[in-house]
Amino acid sequence: MEETPTFPCADKITFDDEKSAKTAAIVADWQHELAGNLVPYRCRYCSLWHLATKN
Ligand SMILES: [Zn+2]
């Protein structure tokens, strides 16, 4: 991607679909010991998926 508009989420990791985001969330949980604290959500700006931290 190049010359894309700057979204508030520009520095976030993006995923094409919910399944990918969920898979990444599980992996991130293992790596960062945030077990169960990451939840995928559909972004209103870029229409892709990101991971949010609960709390
Ligand atoms: Zn986004």
N, CA, C, O and the ligand as a Tripos MOL2 file, in Angstrom:
@<TRIPOS>MOLECULE
protein
  221   219    56     0     0
PROTEIN
NO_CHARGES

@<TRIPOS>ATOM
      1 N           0.8490   -1.1920    0.0000 N.3       1 MET1
      2 CA          0.0000    0.0000    0.0000 C.3       1 MET1
      3 C           0.8840    1.2410    0.0000 C.2       1 MET1
      4 O           1.9150    1.2700    0.6720 O.2       1 MET1
      5 N           0.4970    2.2390   -0.7300 N.am      2 GLU2
      6 CA          1.2530    3.4750   -0.7640 C.3       2 GLU2
      7 C           0.3250    4.6600   -0.9350 C.2       2 GLU2
      8 O          -0.7320    4.5390   -1.5530 O.2       2 GLU2
      9 N           0.7060    5.7880   -0.4010 N.am      3 GLU3
     10 CA         -0.1100    6.9970   -0.4920 C.3       3 GLU3
     11 C          -1.5280    6.7670    0.0180 C.2       3 GLU3
     12 O          -2.4880    7.3120   -0.5260 O.2       3 GLU3
     13 N          -1.6490    5.9770    1.0410 N.am      4 THR4
     14 CA         -2.9750    5.7850    1.6210 C.3       4 THR4
     15 C          -3.2720    6.9400    2.5670 C.2       4 THR4
     16 O          -2.3570    7.5170    3.1540 O.2       4 THR4
     17 N          -4.5270    7.2710    2.7120 N.am      5 PRO5
     18 CA         -4.8920    8.3370    3.6500 C.3       5 PRO5
     19 C          -4.4480    7.9570    5.0540 C.2       5 PRO5
     20 O          -4.3580    6.7730    5.3810 O.2       5 PRO5
     21 N          -4.1790    8.9310    5.8650 N.am      6 THR6
     22 CA         -3.7530    8.6460    7.2280 C.3       6 THR6
     23 C          -4.9670    8.4660    8.1240 C.2       6 THR6
     24 O          -5.7330    9.4000    8.3630 O.2       6 THR6
     25 N          -5.1210    7.2550    8.6080 N.am      7 PHE7
     26 CA         -6.2040    6.9690    9.5400 C.3       7 PHE7
     27 C          -5.6680    7.0350   10.9670 C.2       7 PHE7
     28 O          -4.4600    6.9560   11.1910 O.2       7 PHE7
     29 N          -6.5600    7.1770   11.9100 N.am      8 PRO8
     30 CA         -6.1290    7.1400   13.3190 C.3       8 PRO8
     31 C          -5.4570    5.8140   13.6570 C.2       8 PRO8
     32 O          -4.7210    5.7080   14.6380 O.2       8 PRO8
     33 N          -5.7160    4.8260   12.8450 N.am      9 CYS9
     34 CA         -5.2030    3.4910   13.1170 C.3       9 CYS9
     35 C          -3.9620    3.1760   12.2880 C.2       9 CYS9
     36 O          -3.5530    2.0180   12.1900 O.2       9 CYS9
     37 N          -3.3640    4.2040   11.6930 N.am     10 ALA10
     38 CA         -2.2650    3.9930   10.7520 C.3      10 ALA10
     39 C          -1.1020    3.1930   11.3350 C.2      10 ALA10
     40 O          -0.3900    2.5020   10.6080 O.2      10 ALA10
     41 N          -0.9180    3.2920   12.6390 N.am     11 ASP11
     42 CA          0.2190    2.5850   13.2430 C.3      11 ASP11
     43 C          -0.1750    1.2400   13.8390 C.2      11 ASP11
     44 O           0.6220    0.5850   14.5090 O.2      11 ASP11
     45 N          -1.4030    0.8440   13.5860 N.am     12 LYS12
     46 CA         -1.8490   -0.4480   14.1120 C.3      12 LYS12
     47 C          -1.5920   -1.5510   13.0990 C.2      12 LYS12
     48 O          -1.4940   -1.3110   11.8950 O.2      12 LYS12
     49 N          -1.4860   -2.7570   13.6190 N.am     13 ILE13
     50 CA         -1.4040   -3.9090   12.7350 C.3      13 ILE13
     51 C          -2.7980   -4.1680   12.1870 C.2      13 ILE13
     52 O          -3.7770   -4.1220   12.9320 O.2      13 ILE13
     53 N          -2.8950   -4.4350   10.9050 N.am     14 THR14
     54 CA         -4.1960   -4.6800   10.3080 C.3      14 THR14
     55 C          -4.3090   -6.1320    9.8340 C.2      14 THR14
     56 O          -3.3150   -6.7840    9.5160 O.2      14 THR14
     57 N          -5.5330   -6.6030    9.7990 N.am     15 PHE15
     58 CA         -5.8270   -7.9460    9.3210 C.3      15 PHE15
     59 C          -6.9690   -7.8710    8.3210 C.2      15 PHE15
     60 O          -7.8570   -7.0240    8.4260 O.2      15 PHE15
     61 N          -6.9270   -8.7670    7.3590 N.am     16 ASP16
     62 CA         -7.9290   -8.7390    6.3010 C.3      16 ASP16
     63 C          -9.2950   -9.2360    6.7550 C.2      16 ASP16
     64 O         -10.3270   -8.8350    6.2170 O.2      16 ASP16
     65 N          -9.2850  -10.0970    7.7330 N.am     17 ASP17
     66 CA        -10.5660  -10.6400    8.1780 C.3      17 ASP17
     67 C         -10.5010  -11.0140    9.6610 C.2      17 ASP17
     68 O          -9.4380  -11.0140   10.2820 O.2      17 ASP17
     69 N         -11.6570  -11.3260   10.1910 N.am     18 GLU18
     70 CA        -11.7410  -11.6020   11.6180 C.3      18 GLU18
     71 C         -10.9470  -12.8370   12.0000 C.2      18 GLU18
     72 O         -10.3380  -12.8940   13.0680 O.2      18 GLU18
     73 N         -10.9590  -13.8220   11.1160 N.am     19 LYS19
     74 CA        -10.2550  -15.0630   11.4260 C.3      19 LYS19
     75 C          -8.7650  -14.8010   11.6070 C.2      19 LYS19
     76 O          -8.1480  -15.3010   12.5470 O.2      19 LYS19
     77 N          -8.2010  -14.0220   10.7110 N.am     20 SER20
     78 CA         -6.7770  -13.7010   10.8020 C.3      20 SER20
     79 C          -6.4810  -12.9420   12.0880 C.2      20 SER20
     80 O          -5.4790  -13.1950   12.7580 O.2      20 SER20
     81 N          -7.3560  -12.0200   12.4190 N.am     21 ALA21
     82 CA         -7.1580  -11.2170   13.6270 C.3      21 ALA21
     83 C          -7.2290  -12.0870   14.8760 C.2      21 ALA21
     84 O          -6.4420  -11.9250   15.8090 O.2      21 ALA21
     85 N          -8.1790  -13.0050   14.8780 N.am     22 LYS22
     86 CA         -8.3230  -13.8840   16.0400 C.3      22 LYS22
     87 C          -7.0980  -14.7700   16.2000 C.2      22 LYS22
     88 O          -6.6150  -14.9930   17.3100 O.2      22 LYS22
     89 N          -6.6070  -15.2700   15.0760 N.am     23 THR23
     90 CA         -5.4200  -16.1150   15.1230 C.3      23 THR23
     91 C          -4.2390  -15.3300   15.6660 C.2      23 THR23
     92 O          -3.4930  -15.8260   16.5090 O.2      23 THR23
     93 N          -4.0690  -14.1180   15.1880 N.am     24 ALA24
     94 CA         -2.9720  -13.2750   15.6460 C.3      24 ALA24
     95 C          -3.1210  -12.9440   17.1230 C.2      24 ALA24
     96 O          -2.1330  -12.8660   17.8540 O.2      24 ALA24
     97 N          -4.3450  -12.7520   17.5510 N.am     25 ALA25
     98 CA         -4.5950  -12.4360   18.9580 C.3      25 ALA25
     99 C          -4.1430  -13.5900   19.8420 C.2      25 ALA25
    100 O          -3.5650  -13.3830   20.9080 O.2      25 ALA25
    101 N          -4.4130  -14.7950   19.3870 N.am     26 ILE26
    102 CA         -4.0070  -15.9720   20.1600 C.3      26 ILE26
    103 C          -2.4910  -16.0530   20.2360 C.2      26 ILE26
    104 O          -1.9320  -16.3130   21.3010 O.2      26 ILE26
    105 N          -1.8300  -15.8320   19.1170 N.am     27 VAL27
    106 CA         -0.3720  -15.8710   19.0880 C.3      27 VAL27
    107 C           0.2050  -14.7690   19.9740 C.2      27 VAL27
    108 O           1.1490  -15.0000   20.7290 O.2      27 VAL27
    109 N          -0.3640  -13.5850   19.8780 N.am     28 ALA28
    110 CA          0.1170  -12.4570   20.6830 C.3      28 ALA28
    111 C          -0.0790  -12.7400   22.1630 C.2      28 ALA28
    112 O           0.7500  -12.3710   22.9950 O.2      28 ALA28
    113 N          -1.1800  -13.3950   22.4770 N.am     29 ASP29
    114 CA         -1.4230  -13.7560   23.8710 C.3      29 ASP29
    115 C          -0.2750  -14.5960   24.4070 C.2      29 ASP29
    116 O           0.1970  -14.3920   25.5250 O.2      29 ASP29
    117 N           0.1600  -15.5360   23.5970 N.am     30 TRP30
    118 CA          1.2510  -16.4080   24.0290 C.3      30 TRP30
    119 C           2.5490  -15.6190   24.1710 C.2      30 TRP30
    120 O           3.2810  -15.7570   25.1510 O.2      30 TRP30
    121 N           2.8110  -14.7940   23.1710 N.am     31 GLN31
    122 CA          4.0930  -14.0970   23.1440 C.3      31 GLN31
    123 C           4.2000  -13.0270   24.2230 C.2      31 GLN31
    124 O           5.2710  -12.8120   24.7900 O.2      31 GLN31
    125 N           3.1170  -12.3780   24.4960 N.am     32 HIS32
    126 CA          3.1810  -11.2460   25.4120 C.3      32 HIS32
    127 C           2.5070  -11.5280   26.7450 C.2      32 HIS32
    128 O           2.3720  -10.6440   27.5920 O.2      32 HIS32
    129 N           2.0930  -12.7580   26.9140 N.am     33 GLU33
    130 CA          1.4660  -13.1460   28.1720 C.3      33 GLU33
    131 C           0.2870  -12.2450   28.5100 C.2      33 GLU33
    132 O           0.0930  -11.8450   29.6580 O.2      33 GLU33
    133 N          -0.4730  -11.9460   27.5070 N.am     34 LEU34
    134 CA         -1.6720  -11.1310   27.7030 C.3      34 LEU34
    135 C          -2.9050  -12.0180   27.5700 C.2      34 LEU34
    136 O          -3.9700  -11.5730   27.1420 O.2      34 LEU34
    137 N          -2.7400  -13.2420   27.9350 N.am     35 ALA35
    138 CA         -3.7730  -14.2360   27.6960 C.3      35 ALA35
    139 C          -5.1960  -13.7070   27.8350 C.2      35 ALA35
    140 O          -5.6070  -13.2470   28.9000 O.2      35 ALA35
    141 N          -5.9210  -13.7840   26.7540 N.am     36 GLY36
    142 CA         -7.3200  -13.4010   26.7750 C.3      36 GLY36
    143 C          -7.5750  -11.9140   26.7640 C.2      36 GLY36
    144 O          -8.7250  -11.4850   26.8430 O.2      36 GLY36
    145 N          -6.5210  -11.1150   26.6660 N.am     37 ASN37
    146 CA         -6.7190   -9.6670   26.7590 C.3      37 ASN37
    147 C          -6.7660   -8.9460   25.4260 C.2      37 ASN37
    148 O          -6.9470   -7.7300   25.3780 O.2      37 ASN37
    149 N          -6.6030   -9.6920   24.3420 N.am     38 LEU38
    150 CA         -6.6770   -9.0510   23.0280 C.3      38 LEU38
    151 C          -7.9530   -9.4900   22.3190 C.2      38 LEU38
    152 O          -8.2710  -10.6780   22.2560 O.2      38 LEU38
    153 N          -8.6650   -8.5250   21.7950 N.am     39 VAL39
    154 CA         -9.9000   -8.8370   21.0910 C.3      39 VAL39
    155 C          -9.8880   -8.1810   19.7070 C.2      39 VAL39
    156 O          -9.5700   -6.9990   19.5790 O.2      39 VAL39
    157 N         -10.2320   -8.9470   18.6830 N.am     40 PRO40
    158 CA        -10.3000   -8.3870   17.3380 C.3      40 PRO40
    159 C         -11.5180   -7.4770   17.1970 C.2      40 PRO40
    160 O         -12.5680   -7.7510   17.7780 O.2      40 PRO40
    161 N         -11.3820   -6.3970   16.4300 N.am     41 TYR41
    162 CA        -12.5400   -5.5580   16.1530 C.3      41 TYR41
    163 C         -12.4460   -5.0010   14.7400 C.2      41 TYR41
    164 O         -11.3570   -4.7960   14.2040 O.2      41 TYR41
    165 N         -13.5980   -4.7630   14.1580 N.am     42 ARG42
    166 CA        -13.6620   -4.2280   12.8160 C.3      42 ARG42
    167 C         -13.4810   -2.7210   12.8970 C.2      42 ARG42
    168 O         -14.2000   -2.0350   13.6230 O.2      42 ARG42
    169 N         -12.5080   -2.2120   12.1400 N.am     43 CYS43
    170 CA        -12.1930   -0.7940   12.2110 C.3      43 CYS43
    171 C         -13.1830    0.0340   11.3940 C.2      43 CYS43
    172 O         -13.5180   -0.3160   10.2620 O.2      43 CYS43
    173 N         -13.6370    1.1200   11.9750 N.am     44 ARG44
    174 CA        -14.5970    1.9930   11.2780 C.3      44 ARG44
    175 C         -13.9010    2.8730   10.2620 C.2      44 ARG44
    176 O         -14.5510    3.4370    9.3810 O.2      44 ARG44
    177 N         -12.5950    2.9990   10.3700 N.am     45 TYR45
    178 CA        -11.8600    3.8860    9.4730 C.3      45 TYR45
    179 C         -11.3660    3.1740    8.2260 C.2      45 TYR45
    180 O         -11.5830    3.6430    7.1080 O.2      45 TYR45
    181 N         -10.7050    2.0470    8.4180 N.am     46 CYS46
    182 CA        -10.1100    1.3690    7.2750 C.3      46 CYS46
    183 C         -10.8620    0.1060    6.8870 C.2      46 CYS46
    184 O         -10.5080   -0.5390    5.9000 O.2      46 CYS46
    185 N         -11.8780   -0.2570    7.6320 N.am     47 SER47
    186 CA        -12.7040   -1.4220    7.3440 C.3      47 SER47
    187 C         -11.9570   -2.7390    7.4500 C.2      47 SER47
    188 O         -12.4560   -3.7890    7.0440 O.2      47 SER47
    189 N         -10.7560   -2.6670    8.0010 N.am     48 LEU48
    190 CA        -10.0200   -3.8950    8.2540 C.3      48 LEU48
    191 C         -10.1290   -4.2290    9.7370 C.2      48 LEU48
    192 O         -10.8860   -3.6000   10.4760 O.2      48 LEU48
    193 N          -9.3710   -5.2180   10.1510 N.am     49 TRP49
    194 CA         -9.4470   -5.6710   11.5390 C.3      49 TRP49
    195 C          -8.1840   -5.3090   12.2990 C.2      49 TRP49
    196 O          -7.0790   -5.3770   11.7610 O.2      49 TRP49
    197 N          -8.3590   -4.9230   13.5510 N.am     50 HIS50
    198 CA         -7.2380   -4.6640   14.4380 C.3      50 HIS50
    199 C          -7.4590   -5.4370   15.7270 C.2      50 HIS50
    200 O          -8.5040   -6.0480   15.9530 O.2      50 HIS50
    201 N          -6.4390   -5.3820   16.5540 N.am     51 LEU51
    202 CA         -6.5790   -5.9830   17.8830 C.3      51 LEU51
    203 C          -6.6450   -4.8820   18.9340 C.2      51 LEU51
    204 O          -5.8430   -3.9470   18.9270 O.2      51 LEU51
    205 N          -7.5910   -5.0060   19.8160 N.am     52 ALA52
    206 CA         -7.7160   -4.0560   20.9180 C.3      52 ALA52
    207 C          -7.4020   -4.7590   22.2250 C.2      52 ALA52
    208 O          -7.6060   -5.9650   22.3630 O.2      52 ALA52
    209 N          -6.9120   -4.0030   23.1630 N.am     53 THR53
    210 CA         -6.6230   -4.5510   24.4830 C.3      53 THR53
    211 C          -7.8020   -4.3050   25.4010 C.2      53 THR53
    212 O          -8.2640   -3.1730   25.5410 O.2      53 THR53
    213 N          -8.2790   -5.3460   26.0160 N.am     54 LYS54
    214 CA         -9.3530   -5.1750   26.9980 C.3      54 LYS54
    215 C          -8.8110   -4.3780   28.1700 C.2      54 LYS54
    216 O          -7.5980   -4.2230   28.3150 O.2      54 LYS54
    217 N          -9.6830   -3.8860   28.9820 N.am     55 ASN55
    218 CA         -9.3860   -3.1540   30.2230 C.3      55 ASN55
    219 C         -10.0940   -1.8270   30.1710 C.2      55 ASN55
    220 O          -9.9920   -1.0360   31.1080 O.2      55 ASN55
    221 ZN         -8.2040    0.7470   10.9530 Zn       56 ZN56
@<TRIPOS>BOND
     1     1     2 1
     2     2     3 1
     3     3     4 2
     4     3     5 am
     5     5     6 1
     6     6     7 1
     7     7     8 2
     8     7     9 am
     9     9    10 1
    10    10    11 1
    11    11    12 2
    12    11    13 am
    13    13    14 1
    14    14    15 1
    15    15    16 2
    16    15    17 am
    17    17    18 1
    18    18    19 1
    19    19    20 2
    20    19    21 am
    21    21    22 1
    22    22    23 1
    23    23    24 2
    24    23    25 am
    25    25    26 1
    26    26    27 1
    27    27    28 2
    28    27    29 am
    29    29    30 1
    30    30    31 1
    31    31    32 2
    32    31    33 am
    33    33    34 1
    34    34    35 1
    35    35    36 2
    36    35    37 am
    37    37    38 1
    38    38    39 1
    39    39    40 2
    40    39    41 am
    41    41    42 1
    42    42    43 1
    43    43    44 2
    44    43    45 am
    45    45    46 1
    46    46    47 1
    47    47    48 2
    48    47    49 am
    49    49    50 1
    50    50    51 1
    51    51    52 2
    52    51    53 am
    53    53    54 1
    54    54    55 1
    55    55    56 2
    56    55    57 am
    57    57    58 1
    58    58    59 1
    59    59    60 2
    60    59    61 am
    61    61    62 1
    62    62    63 1
    63    63    64 2
    64    63    65 am
    65    65    66 1
    66    66    67 1
    67    67    68 2
    68    67    69 am
    69    69    70 1
    70    70    71 1
    71    71    72 2
    72    71    73 am
    73    73    74 1
    74    74    75 1
    75    75    76 2
    76    75    77 am
    77    77    78 1
    78    78    79 1
    79    79    80 2
    80    79    81 am
    81    81    82 1
    82    82    83 1
    83    83    84 2
    84    83    85 am
    85    85    86 1
    86    86    87 1
    87    87    88 2
    88    87    89 am
    89    89    90 1
    90    90    91 1
    91    91    92 2
    92    91    93 am
    93    93    94 1
    94    94    95 1
    95    95    96 2
    96    95    97 am
    97    97    98 1
    98    98    99 1
    99    99   100 2
   100    99   101 am
   101   101   102 1
   102   102   103 1
   103   103   104 2
   104   103   105 am
   105   105   106 1
   106   106   107 1
   107   107   108 2
   108   107   109 am
   109   109   110 1
   110   110   111 1
   111   111   112 2
   112   111   113 am
   113   113   114 1
   114   114   115 1
   115   115   116 2
   116   115   117 am
   117   117   118 1
   118   118   119 1
   119   119   120 2
   120   119   121 am
   121   121   122 1
   122   122   123 1
   123   123   124 2
   124   123   125 am
   125   125   126 1
   126   126   127 1
   127   127   128 2
   128   127   129 am
   129   129   130 1
   130   130   131 1
   131   131   132 2
   132   131   133 am
   133   133   134 1
   134   134   135 1
   135   135   136 2
   136   135   137 am
   137   137   138 1
   138   138   139 1
   139   139   140 2
   140   139   141 am
   141   141   142 1
   142   142   143 1
   143   143   144 2
   144   143   145 am
   145   145   146 1
   146   146   147 1
   147   147   148 2
   148   147   149 am
   149   149   150 1
   150   150   151 1
   151   151   152 2
   152   151   153 am
   153   153   154 1
   154   154   155 1
   155   155   156 2
   156   155   157 am
   157   157   158 1
   158   158   159 1
   159   159   160 2
   160   159   161 am
   161   161   162 1
   162   162   163 1
   163   163   164 2
   164   163   165 am
   165   165   166 1
   166   166   167 1
   167   167   168 2
   168   167   169 am
   169   169   170 1
   170   170   171 1
   171   171   172 2
   172   171   173 am
   173   173   174 1
   174   174   175 1
   175   175   176 2
   176   175   177 am
   177   177   178 1
   178   178   179 1
   179   179   180 2
   180   179   181 am
   181   181   182 1
   182   182   183 1
   183   183   184 2
   184   183   185 am
   185   185   186 1
   186   186   187 1
   187   187   188 2
   188   187   189 am
   189   189   190 1
   190   190   191 1
   191   191   192 2
   192   191   193 am
   193   193   194 1
   194   194   195 1
   195   195   196 2
   196   195   197 am
   197   197   198 1
   198   198   199 1
   199   199   200 2
   200   199   201 am
   201   201   202 1
   202   202   203 1
   203   203   204 2
   204   203   205 am
   205   205   206 1
   206   206   207 1
   207   207   208 2
   208   207   209 am
   209   209   210 1
   210   210   211 1
   211   211   212 2
   212   211   213 am
   213   213   214 1
   214   214   215 1
   215   215   216 2
   216   215   217 am
   217   217   218 1
   218   218   219 1
   219   219   220 2
@<TRIPOS>SUBSTRUCTURE
     1 MET1         2 RESIDUE 1 A MET
     2 GLU2         6 RESIDUE 1 A GLU
     3 GLU3        10 RESIDUE 1 A GLU
     4 THR4        14 RESIDUE 1 A THR
     5 PRO5        18 RESIDUE 1 A PRO
     6 THR6        22 RESIDUE 1 A THR
     7 PHE7        26 RESIDUE 1 A PHE
     8 PRO8        30 RESIDUE 1 A PRO
     9 CYS9        34 RESIDUE 1 A CYS
    10 ALA10       38 RESIDUE 1 A ALA
    11 ASP11       42 RESIDUE 1 A ASP
    12 LYS12       46 RESIDUE 1 A LYS
    13 ILE13       50 RESIDUE 1 A ILE
    14 THR14       54 RESIDUE 1 A THR
    15 PHE15       58 RESIDUE 1 A PHE
    16 ASP16       62 RESIDUE 1 A ASP
    17 ASP17       66 RESIDUE 1 A ASP
    18 GLU18       70 RESIDUE 1 A GLU
    19 LYS19       74 RESIDUE 1 A LYS
    20 SER20       78 RESIDUE 1 A SER
    21 ALA21       82 RESIDUE 1 A ALA
    22 LYS22       86 RESIDUE 1 A LYS
    23 THR23       90 RESIDUE 1 A THR
    24 ALA24       94 RESIDUE 1 A ALA
    25 ALA25       98 RESIDUE 1 A ALA
    26 ILE26      102 RESIDUE 1 A ILE
    27 VAL27      106 RESIDUE 1 A VAL
    28 ALA28      110 RESIDUE 1 A ALA
    29 ASP29      114 RESIDUE 1 A ASP
    30 TRP30      118 RESIDUE 1 A TRP
    31 GLN31      122 RESIDUE 1 A GLN
    32 HIS32      126 RESIDUE 1 A HIS
    33 GLU33      130 RESIDUE 1 A GLU
    34 LEU34      134 RESIDUE 1 A LEU
    35 ALA35      138 RESIDUE 1 A ALA
    36 GLY36      142 RESIDUE 1 A GLY
    37 ASN37      146 RESIDUE 1 A ASN
    38 LEU38      150 RESIDUE 1 A LEU
    39 VAL39      154 RESIDUE 1 A VAL
    40 PRO40      158 RESIDUE 1 A PRO
    41 TYR41      162 RESIDUE 1 A TYR
    42 ARG42      166 RESIDUE 1 A ARG
    43 CYS43      170 RESIDUE 1 A CYS
    44 ARG44      174 RESIDUE 1 A ARG
    45 TYR45      178 RESIDUE 1 A TYR
    46 CYS46      182 RESIDUE 1 A CYS
    47 SER47      186 RESIDUE 1 A SER
    48 LEU48      190 RESIDUE 1 A LEU
    49 TRP49      194 RESIDUE 1 A TRP
    50 HIS50      198 RESIDUE 1 A HIS
    51 LEU51      202 RESIDUE 1 A LEU
    52 ALA52      206 RESIDUE 1 A ALA
    53 THR53      210 RESIDUE 1 A THR
    54 LYS54      214 RESIDUE 1 A LYS
    55 ASN55      218 RESIDUE 1 A ASN
    56 ZN56       221 GROUP 0 **** ****
